[in-house]
Amino acid sequence: MKVEIYDPAMCCSSGMCGPSIDPELLKINEAVLALQKQGVEVLRFNLAQQPGEFMANKKVADLLHKNGKNILPVTMVNGEVLITGEYPSYEDLCGKLGIKPLEKGRPMTLMT
C-alpha cells in the first residue's frame, strides 16, 4: 500500500513552518502520520525542493503540462490518481486503501 502526495512549492517539506499554518496542511500531515502508523508507505514531494520527482512520474508530469501548477496537490494511491487540486481526507485515503480509519490512538501534529 502506497500513497504519494505531490505538493505545490512550499518553504519546507510538509509546509508546517512559518508564522501561520494552513489548516489543510495540518490535516494532511495528521493523515500521513496515521497512515504510517497503520503500515502504509507515504511519500511526499515538494515542487520547490524535488521538481525531478514530478517529472519522473508520467501521470503527474502530464497533469502539470495540461493544467499547470494549479492542479497541485496531486494525491496518488497505489499508482492511481485519487484527487487533484486539494488534499483528500484521512477517511477518503483509508477507503481507497481498503483499511479502517483509526478511531483511537491517532497521531496528532504537535506545534511548538
Contact map, one row per residue, 1 for C-alpha under 8 A:
1110000000000000000000000000000000000001100000000000000000000000000000000000110000000000000000001000000000000000
1111000000000000000000000000000000000001111000000000000000000000000000000000111000000000000000000000000000000000
1111100000000000000000000000000000000001111000000000000000000000000000000011111000000000000000000000000000000000
0111110000000000000000000000000000000000011110000000000000000000000000000011100000000000000000000000000000000000
0011111000000000000000000000000000000000011110000000000000000000000000001111000000000000000000000000000000000000
0001111100000000000000000000000000000000000111100000010000000000000000011110000000000000000000000000000000000000
0000111111000000000000000000000000000000000111100000000000000000000000011100000000000000000000000000000000000000
0000011111000000000000000000000000000000000001110000000000000000000010011000000000000000000000000000000000000000
0000001111100000000000000000000000000000000001111000000000000000000000000000000000000000000000000000000000000000
0000001111111110000000000000000000000000000001110000000000000000000000000000000000000000000000000000000000000000
0000000011111010100000000000000000000000000000010000000000000000000000000000000000000000000000000000000000000000
0000000001111111100000000000000000000000000001000000000000000000000000000000000000000000000000000000000000000000
0000000001111111000000000000000000000000000111001000000000000000000000000000000000000000000000000000000000000000
0000000001011111100000001000100000000000000101000000000000000000000000000000000000000000000000000000000000000000
0000000001111111100010001000000000000000000000000000000000000000000000000000000000000000000000000000000000000000
0000000000011111110011001100000000000000000000000000000000000000000000000000000000000000000000000000000000000000
0000000000110111111110000000000000000000000000000000000000000000000000000000000000000000000000000000000000000000
0000000000000001111110000000000000000000000000000000000000000000000000000000000000000000000000000000000000000000
0000000000000000111110000000000000000000000000000000000000000000000000000000000000000000000000000000000000000000
0000000000000000111111000000000000000000000000000000000000000000000000000000000000000000000000000000000000000000
0000000000000011111111101100000000000000000000000000000000000000000000000000000000000000000000000000000000000000
0000000000000001000111111100000000000000000000000000000000000000000000000000000000000000000000000000000000000000
0000000000000000000011111110000000000000000000000000000000000000000000000000000000000000000000000000000000000000
0000000000000000000001111111000000000000000000000000000000000000000000000000000000000010000000000000000000000000
0000000000000111000011111111100000000000000000000000000000000000000000000000000000000000000000000000000000000000
0000000000000001000011111111110000000000000000000000000000000000000000000000000000000000000000000000000000001000
0000000000000000000000111111111000000000000000000000000000000000000000000000000000000000100000000000000000000000
0000000000000000000000011111111100000000000000000000000000000000000000000000000000000011110000000000000000000000
0000000000000100000000001111111110000000000000000000000000000000000000000000000000000000000000000000000000001000
0000000000000000000000000111111111000000000000000000000000000000000000000000000000000000000000000000000000111000
0000000000000000000000000011111111100000000000000000000000000000000000000000000000000000110000000000000000000000
0000000000000000000000000001111111110000010000000000000000000000000000000000000000000000000000000000000000000000
0000000000000000000000000000111111111000000000000000000000000000000000000000000000000000000000000000000000110000
0000000000000000000000000000011111111100000000000000000000000000000000000000000000000000000000000000010001100000
0000000000000000000000000000001111111111110000000000000000000000000000000000000000000000000001000000000000000000
0000000000000000000000000000000111111111110000000000000000000000000000000000000000000000000000000000000000000000
0000000000000000000000000000000011111111000000000000000000000000000000000000000000000000000000000000000000100000
0000000000000000000000000000000001111111000000000000000000000000000000000000000000000000000000000000000000000000
0000000000000000000000000000000000111111100000000000000000000000000000000000000000000000000000000000000000000000
1110000000000000000000000000000000111111110000000000000000000000000000000000000000000000000000000000000000000000
1110000000000000000000000000000000110011111000000000000000000000000000000000000000000000000000000000000000000000
0111100000000000000000000000000100110001111100000000000000000000000000000000000000000000000000000000000000000000
0111100000000000000000000000000000000000111110000000000000000000000000000000000000000000000000000000000000000000
0001111000001100000000000000000000000000011111000000000000000000000000000000000000000000000000000000000000000000
0001111000001000000000000000000000000000001111101100110000000000000000000000000000000000000000000000000000000000
0000011111011100000000000000000000000000000111111110000000000000000000000000000000000000000000000000000000000000
0000011111000000000000000000000000000000000011111110010000000000000000000000000000000000000000000000000000000000
0000000111100000000000000000000000000000000001111110000000000000000000000000000000000000000000000000000000000000
0000000010001000000000000000000000000000000011111110000000000000000000000000000000000000000000000000000000000000
0000000000000000000000000000000000000000000011111111110000000000000000000000000000000000000000000000000000000000
0000000000000000000000000000000000000000000001111111111000000000000000000000000000000000000000000000000000000000
0000000000000000000000000000000000000000000000000111111100000000000000000000000000000000000000000000000000000000
0000000000000000000000000000000000000000000010000111111110000000000000000000000000000000000000000000000000000000
0000010000000000000000000000000000000000000010100111111110011000000000000000000000000000000000000000000000000000
0000000000000000000000000000000000000000000000000011111111011000000000000000000000000000000000000000000000000000
0000000000000000000000000000000000000000000000000001111111001000000000000000000000000000000000000000000000000000
0000000000000000000000000000000000000000000000000000111111111000000000000000000000000000000000000000000000000000
0000000000000000000000000000000000000000000000000000001111111100000000000000000000000000000000000000000000000000
0000000000000000000000000000000000000000000000000000000011111110000000000000000010000000000000000000000000000000
0000000000000000000000000000000000000000000000000000011011111111000000000100000000000000000000000000000000000000
0000000000000000000000000000000000000000000000000000011111111111100000000000000000000000000000000000000000000000
0000000000000000000000000000000000000000000000000000000001111111110000000000000000000000000000000000000000000000
0000000000000000000000000000000000000000000000000000000000111111111100100000000000000000000000000000000000000000
0000000000000000000000000000000000000000000000000000000000011111111110100000000000000000000000000000000000000000
0000000000000000000000000000000000000000000000000000000000001111111100000000000000000000000000000000000000000000
0000000000000000000000000000000000000000000000000000000000000111111100000000000000000000000000000000000000000000
0000000000000000000000000000000000000000000000000000000000000011111111100000000000000000000000000000000000000000
0000000000000000000000000000000000000000000000000000000000000011111111100000000000000000000000000000000000000000
0000000100000000000000000000000000000000000000000000000000000001001111110000000000000000000000000000000000000000
0000000000000000000000000000000000000000000000000000000000000000001111110000000000001000000000000000000000000000
0000000000000000000000000000000000000000000000000000000000000011001111111100000000011000000000000000000000000000
0000011100000000000000000000000000000000000000000000000000000000000011111100000000011100000000000000000000000000
0000111100000000000000000000000000000000000000000000000000000000000000111110000000011110000000000000000000000000
0000111000000000000000000000000000000000000000000000000000010000000000111111000011111110000000000000000000000000
0011110000000000000000000000000000000000000000000000000000000000000000001111100011110011000000000000000000000000
0011100000000000000000000000000000000000000000000000000000000000000000000111111111100000000000000000000000000000
1111000000000000000000000000000000000000000000000000000000000000000000000011111111000000000010011000000000000000
1110000000000000000000000000000000000000000000000000000000000000000000000001111100000000000000000000000000000000
0110000000000000000000000000000000000000000000000000000000000000000000000001111110000000000000000000000000000000
0000000000000000000000000000000000000000000000000000000000000000000000000001111111000000000000000000000000000000
0000000000000000000000000000000000000000000000000000000000100000000000000111101111110000000000000000000000000000
0000000000000000000000000000000000000000000000000000000000000000000000000111100111110000000000000000000000000000
0000000000000000000000000000000000000000000000000000000000000000000000000111000011111111000000000000000000000000
0000000000000000000000000000000000000000000000000000000000000000000000111110000011111110000000000000000000000000
0000000000000000000000000000000000000000000000000000000000000000000001111100000000111110000000000000000000000000
0000000000000000000000000000000000000000000000000000000000000000000000011100000000111111000000000000000000000000
0000000000000000000000010001000000000000000000000000000000000000000000001110000000111111100000000000000000000000
0000000000000000000000000001000000000000000000000000000000000000000000000010000000100111110110000000000000000000
0000000000000000000000000011001000000000000000000000000000000000000000000000000000000011111110000000000000000000
0000000000000000000000000001001000000000000000000000000000000000000000000000000000000001111111000000100000000000
0000000000000000000000000000000000000000000000000000000000000000000000000000000000000000111111100000100000000000
0000000000000000000000000000000000000000000000000000000000000000000000000000000000000001111111110000000000000000
0000000000000000000000000000000000000000000000000000000000000000000000000000100000000001111111111000000000000000
0000000000000000000000000000000000100000000000000000000000000000000000000000000000000000011111111111100000000000
0000000000000000000000000000000000000000000000000000000000000000000000000000000000000000001111111111000000000000
0000000000000000000000000000000000000000000000000000000000000000000000000000100000000000000111111110000000000000
1000000000000000000000000000000000000000000000000000000000000000000000000000100000000000000011111110000000000000
0000000000000000000000000000000000000000000000000000000000000000000000000000000000000000000001111111000000000000
0000000000000000000000000000000000000000000000000000000000000000000000000000000000000000000001111111100000000000
0000000000000000000000000000000000000000000000000000000000000000000000000000000000000000000001100111110000000000
0000000000000000000000000000000000000000000000000000000000000000000000000000000000000000011001000011111000000000
0000000000000000000000000000000001000000000000000000000000000000000000000000000000000000000000000001111111000000
0000000000000000000000000000000000000000000000000000000000000000000000000000000000000000000000000000111111000000
0000000000000000000000000000000000000000000000000000000000000000000000000000000000000000000000000000011111000000
0000000000000000000000000000000000000000000000000000000000000000000000000000000000000000000000000000011111100000
0000000000000000000000000000000001000000000000000000000000000000000000000000000000000000000000000000011111110000
0000000000000000000000000000010011001000000000000000000000000000000000000000000000000000000000000000000011111000
0000000000000000000000000000010010000000000000000000000000000000000000000000000000000000000000000000000001111100
0000000000000000000000000100110000000000000000000000000000000000000000000000000000000000000000000000000000111110
0000000000000000000000000000000000000000000000000000000000000000000000000000000000000000000000000000000000011111
0000000000000000000000000000000000000000000000000000000000000000000000000000000000000000000000000000000000001111
0000000000000000000000000000000000000000000000000000000000000000000000000000000000000000000000000000000000000111
